[in-house]
Structure formats: structure tokens, C-alpha cells
Amino acid sequence: MSQGNPTTEKTQETRKKLFLGGLLVVLLGVLYIQFFSGSDAPRQTTGGAAAAPKAVPTPTPPRPTGGTPEPIISKPLDLASITIGGDSSSGTGRNIFVYPTPTPAPPAPTLPPPTPTPTPPINIFSINPGGVIARTGEFTLTVFGERMPQDAQGFLDGRTYPTTYVSASEVKIKIPGDAIRSAGNFGVTVRSQNDAKLYSNQPSLNVAQPQDPPFKYVGLIAPRSNAVAVLKSITNEDDVYNVKKGDILNRRWKIIRITPEKIEIEDTSIKLDGPHSINYSGEK
């Protein structure tokens, strides 16, 4: 068995030592990085890119030790500087804690005193009659007063009627029946026909409604040529009257005409411009 070349063997051993030395250096470098570099060493992400370094917190400055602590200075709240809406630096905001002074209500308008009604130049004291019954026909109304003009014109309810001047204190007005066919209060005045400034005050003439017959027309008995009407009292229904033309009830109500539709009755106590008419009711 032959022995190898000693030079070749030395060369191989030298290479082995160099390889082992290099491997040892690499291993020591890896250990150094792991144990001495810590979290400051860059780490590889899954994709192979280096992770971003962590933010280093700012150290808190040490508090002063010993001596008097620094005083806390408080300032008063400046309410005028607190604004709402808009930029406070522009000074256009409104202070929500400051309420505006309410605007005073305007004074009530002063009404001028009422103008007193002037006293009419013609003064009427009274009229005669002071009242009449409607439908009683024409009559003469006498007016008493003062300063009646000779051209006096009488009015009733605003309408002119024939007037007679008697004296400065009396005039007479002729009132037709048509002027008092309905009830009411009608004003009486006297005026000058030539001077509009001469006018009087206005008393009232009362025109009353005439009393109606207090009966109901409830029946008719034939024959027609000598008809008999059945009347019943309105105030007492137990009072029933069988009447013919010409009869007078209660010494006041005279039967003028009888028809199947109505009965006509005249009031003998006053003279009206026509009889009262009562329609047939057919009541039992």
C-alpha cells in the first residue's frame, strides 16, 4: 500500500481550517446581531422587504425637585370675547350671555276729543199726538217748539208732507194713512225750505200695531146663503162661538163677511182702513 503525497494532504487540511474559520465568523456575526442589536435591527417581512422602524416615544421632561412649586395662574372669564356664529376675531358675533334691551312699545295714539253735536237752531218741545195706531187713516200732527221759520217744512221718517205754519212755536203736518200702515218709531223733523242751516232736533212718533181679533176660524156650517162660522177663543179654547154676518162679539168685533176660506171682522172701537181677516184653520 503506497502513501499519498504529503504536500497535497497539507493543502487539504489548510482549506478545511479556512472553511471552518469562515463558518465560525459567520456564526458569531449572526449571534451578535440576535443578542446585541435587539429590536433596532431590521426585520424581514414575508415579502422580503424590511419593516419600517418603530416610532420612538418622546421622553417626559423631569419634574423639578425641591423648592416652591410653580403657581397656577387663573384668569377671569372674558364674557365679552365669547361669541357665537362667525369669526370671533372679526367682532361680528353676538354674546349669548348678554340680552339686548327690549324695544319699548310705541305710545298709544292720542285720539282727538269727540266733536260735540251742535244744537239745532230749531228746537222741538213736543208733538201731538205722541203716538197713533197703524192703519187708522190720515191725521194732523201738531209740532210745538221755538224759532219755527215761516217756510217750515215737516218730515216724517224722512219724507215730506204738507205743512202749515201757525207761529214761531207751532206748525201742523198733515200725515196720510199710507204713511202709518206699518208699526214702528218714525222721526219727526222741521226744516226751512230756503235755508239748509235751519233744522230741528228729531223726536219720535210711535206707531203701534192694532190689536188682532182674539179668535180662530175653525168651522163653517151651511147653507152658503146664510152661512154660520165657528170661532174659537185664542185665550180660552173652551169658548166657542157660532156667528153670522152682522153679529158683534164682546161688544167690539163685528162679523163683516164669511167665506169657506176666511172671515172678515171689524174693530168697532177704532176706525181702521179695513177689516181684519182670519184664514180658515180647520182645527177641531
C-alpha positions, 0 to 999 in steps of 0.5 A: 500500500503506497502513501499519498503525497504529503504536500497535497494532504497539507493543502487539504487540511489548510482549506478545511481550517479556512472553511471552518474559520469562515463558518465560525465568523459567520456564526458569531456575526449572526449571534451578535446581531440576535443578542446585541442589536435587539429590536433596532435591527431590521426585520424581514417581512414575508415579502422580503422587504424590511419593516419600517422602524418603530416610532420612538416615544418622546421622553417626559421632561423631569419634574423639578425637585425641591423648592416652591412649586410653580403657581397656577395662574387663573384668569377671569372669564372674558364674557365679552370675547365669547361669541357665537356664529362667525369669526370671533376675531372679526367682532361680528358675533353676538354674546349669548350671555348678554340680552339686548334691551327690549324695544319699548312699545310705541305710545298709544295714539292720542285720539282727538276729543269727540266733536260735540253735536251742535244744537239745532237752531230749531228746537222741538218741545213736543208733538201731538199726538205722541203716538197713533195706531197703524192703519187708522187713516190720515191725521194732523200732527201738531209740532210745538217748539221755538224759532219755527221759520215761516217756510217750515217744512215737516218730515216724517221718517224722512219724507215730506208732507204738507205743512202749515205754519201757525207761529214761531212755536207751532206748525201742523203736518198733515200725515196720510194713512199710507204713511202709518200702515206699518208699526214702528218709531218714525222721526219727526223733523222741521226744516226751512225750505230756503235755508239748509242751516235751519233744522230741528232736533228729531223726536219720535212718533210711535206707531203701534200695531192694532190689536188682532181679533182674539179668535180662530176660524175653525168651522163653517156650517151651511147653507152658503146663503146664510152661512154660520162660522165657528170661532174659537177663543185664542185665550180660552179654547173652551169658548166657542162661538157660532156667528153670522154676518152682522153679529158683534162679539164682546161688544167690539168685533163685528162679523163683516163677511164669511167665506169657506176660506176666511172671515172678515171682522171689524174693530168697532172701537177704532176706525181702521182702513179695513177689516181684519181677516182670519184664514180658515184653520180647520182645527177641531 
